[in-house]
């Protein structure tokens, strides 16, 4: 089973190098799509320098086209994985031909932060990931975008990622997983896939971009996950609280 590790990145060469330090012990080909103005360079990896591409979905599609691997593992540039993750993906792909994608459970935040984060997402009450803070093995309709494996043929069959969304961290992974699920492909969490998302930030879009994403998401998936007035109020309240807590943290440290 041929595997490839695909990493989109932009303007975070330090985080990218940190992630690669634990990945090059494997013999799995590593492809990086770097959208930074200055190209990233690292021995032993293939780098596509594509500053002309706009956004994470376009970078992921370019990586899909640059490999002929049967199964690809998408990884964020600020994610650490267990030494056996790629071997486990290879085992799962061979043992479970009926499954198209597998994901790690990478949630490590506390209960309050986890609830607040979920409330900020459209359809939080129907988010199959909201209770995945422990290791689990069950099917799902969406995986965490920072670390998941997918059969390349299935990814191409649903048209890859939607490049109409040019931003970063705007739910393109969620849309991709939903379209896989709607097309009849099966996805599941695998407790043997261990990863840690450092989530260093720096690419979180502003509120206006997130609102545009919500409009786009409703237009694509509105029937299966309608945005109600109640949810809109909950979302806005959660966002305001998150902003207030974000302002308070530096003051607490300074004190």
C-alpha positions in Angstrom: 0.0 0.0 0.0 1.7 3.2 -1.2 1.4 6.1 1.2 2.3 9.8 1.0 2.3 12.4 3.7 0.9 15.8 2.5 1.5 19.0 4.4 0.2 22.4 3.3 1.9 25.4 4.9 2.2 29.1 4.7 4.7 31.5 6.5 5.4 29.0 9.4 8.7 27.5 8.5 9.8 27.1 12.1 6.7 25.1 13.0 7.0 23.1 9.8 10.7 22.2 10.6 9.7 21.1 14.1 7.0 18.8 12.7 9.3 17.3 10.2 11.9 16.4 12.8 9.8 13.5 13.9 8.5 12.4 10.5 11.6 11.7 8.6 12.4 8.6 10.5 9.8 6.9 8.3 10.4 6.1 4.6 7.1 7.6 3.6 7.4 10.3 0.9 6.7 13.7 2.3 5.3 16.4 0.0 4.9 20.0 1.2 2.9 22.8 -0.5 4.5 26.0 0.7 2.5 29.2 -0.1 5.0 31.5 1.6 6.7 34.3 -0.3 10.1 32.7 0.3 10.3 28.9 -0.3 10.9 26.4 2.5 13.9 24.1 2.1 14.5 20.9 4.0 16.6 17.8 3.0 14.7 14.7 2.1 11.3 16.2 1.4 9.6 17.5 -1.8 8.5 21.1 -1.7 6.0 22.6 -4.1 6.6 26.4 -3.8 3.2 27.8 -4.8 2.7 31.4 -3.5 0.3 31.8 -6.4 -2.3 29.6 -4.7 -4.8 31.2 -2.5 -5.8 29.3 0.7 -5.6 25.9 2.2 -8.1 24.1 0.0 -6.1 25.0 -3.2 -2.8 23.8 -1.5 -4.4 20.5 -0.5 -5.7 20.0 -4.1 -2.2 20.7 -5.5 -0.7 18.1 -3.2 -3.4 15.5 -4.2 -2.4 16.1 -7.9 1.3 15.8 -7.1 1.2 12.2 -5.9 0.0 8.9 -7.1 -0.1 7.3 -3.7 -3.1 5.1 -3.0 -3.6 6.6 0.5 -2.6 10.1 1.6 -2.2 11.5 5.1 -3.0 15.2 5.4 -1.1 16.8 8.3 -1.1 20.4 9.5 2.3 22.0 9.8 1.9 22.4 13.6 1.0 18.7 14.4 3.1 16.0 16.0 2.3 12.4 15.3 3.3 9.1 17.1 6.2 7.2 15.5 3.8 4.4 14.4 1.1 6.5 12.9 2.0 5.9 9.3 2.4 2.1 9.9 -1.0 2.1 11.5 -2.5 3.9 8.6 -1.0 1.4 6.2 -2.4 -1.5 8.3 -5.9 0.1 8.4 -6.0 0.7 4.7 -5.1 -2.9 4.0 -7.4 -4.4 6.6 -10.5 -2.2 6.0 -11.2 -1.8 2.3 -14.7 -0.6 3.1 -13.4 2.5 4.9 -12.3 5.5 2.9 -10.8 7.7 5.6 -9.4 7.5 9.1 -8.7 10.1 11.7 -6.9 10.6 15.0 -8.7 11.9 18.1 -6.5 14.9 18.9 -8.6 17.0 21.2 -6.6 17.9 24.4 -8.4 21.0 25.6 -10.3 21.1 28.9 -14.1 20.6 29.0 -15.0 24.3 29.1 -12.7 25.3 26.2 -14.0 22.3 24.2 -17.6 23.3 24.7 -16.9 26.9 23.8 -15.0 25.9 20.7 -17.9 23.7 19.5 -20.4 26.4 20.1 -18.5 28.6 17.6 -19.2 26.1 14.9 -22.3 25.9 12.8 -24.4 22.9 13.8 -22.5 22.4 17.1 -25.4 20.2 18.4 -24.9 17.8 15.5 -21.1 17.8 15.4 -20.0 14.2 15.7 -16.6 15.3 17.0 -17.8 17.3 20.0 -17.4 14.4 22.5 -14.1 12.9 21.1 -11.7 14.0 23.8 -11.0 10.3 24.5 -9.7 7.6 22.3 -12.5 6.0 20.4 -13.2 3.7 17.4 -16.4 4.6 15.7 -17.7 5.8 12.3 -18.3 9.5 11.8 -19.2 11.9 9.1 -16.3 14.3 9.8 -12.7 14.1 11.0 -10.3 16.6 12.5 -8.5 18.3 9.6 -5.1 18.5 11.3 -4.4 14.8 10.9 -6.4 12.4 8.8 -5.8 9.7 6.1 -7.9 9.2 3.0 -7.9 7.0 0.0 -6.8 9.3 -2.9 -9.3 7.8 -5.3 -12.2 8.8 -2.9 -10.8 12.3 -2.5 -10.6 12.8 -6.2 -14.0 11.3 -6.8 -15.7 14.1 -4.7 -13.6 16.8 -6.4 -11.0 17.3 -3.7 -11.3 20.4 -1.5 -13.5 23.4 -2.4 -11.0 26.0 -3.6 -13.7 28.6 -3.6 -12.9 29.1 0.0 -9.5 30.9 -0.1 -8.8 31.2 3.6 -7.1 29.1 6.3 -8.9 27.4 9.2 -12.4 28.0 7.7 -13.9 24.5 7.7 -12.7 23.2 4.4 -11.9 19.9 6.0 -15.4 19.7 7.4 -16.9 20.3 4.0 -14.6 17.7 2.4 -15.6 15.1 5.0 -19.3 15.8 4.6 -19.1 15.4 0.9 -17.3 12.1 1.3 -20.0 10.9 3.6 -22.8 12.2 1.4 -21.2 10.3 -1.6 -21.5 7.1 0.4 -17.9 6.8 1.6 -17.3 5.7 5.2 -15.1 7.5 7.6 -14.1 6.5 11.1 -11.9 7.5 14.1 -9.1 5.1 14.9 -7.8 5.1 18.5 -4.5 3.7 17.2 -3.8 6.9 15.3 -2.1 9.2 17.9 -1.4 12.9 17.1 -1.1 16.1 19.0 -2.1 19.4 17.4 0.1 22.2 18.8 -2.4 24.7 17.4 0.1 27.6 17.5 -2.4 29.9 15.7 -1.4 32.9 13.5 -3.8 32.0 10.7 -7.1 32.3 12.3 -9.4 34.4 10.1 -11.2 37.5 11.3 -14.9 37.5 12.1 -15.9 38.8 8.6 -14.2 35.9 6.9 -15.8 33.5 9.3 -19.3 34.9 8.6 -18.7 34.5 4.9 -17.7 30.9 5.6 -21.0 30.4 7.5 -23.0 31.7 4.6 -21.1 29.5 2.1 -21.5 26.4 4.4 -25.2 27.0 4.8 -25.7 27.3 1.1 -23.9 24.0 0.5 -25.0 21.9 3.5 -28.0 23.9 4.8 -30.6 21.2 4.4 -28.7 18.8 6.6 -27.6 21.3 9.2 -29.8 24.4 9.2 -28.7 27.6 10.9 -31.4 28.7 13.2 -31.9 32.0 15.0 -31.2 30.2 18.3 -27.9 28.9 17.0 -27.0 32.3 15.6 -27.5 33.8 19.1 -25.5 31.0 20.8 -22.7 31.4 18.3 -22.5 35.2 18.7 -22.5 34.9 22.5 -19.8 32.3 22.5 -17.7 34.4 20.1 -18.0 37.5 22.4 -17.1 35.5 25.5 -14.0 34.0 23.6 -12.9 37.5 22.7 -13.3 38.8 26.2 -11.3 35.8 27.6 -8.6 36.4 25.0 -8.2 40.0 26.2 -8.1 39.1 29.8 -5.4 36.5 29.6 -2.4 38.8 28.9 -3.6 41.0 31.8 -3.6 38.0 34.1 -0.1 37.0 33.1 1.2 40.6 33.6 -0.2 40.7 37.1 
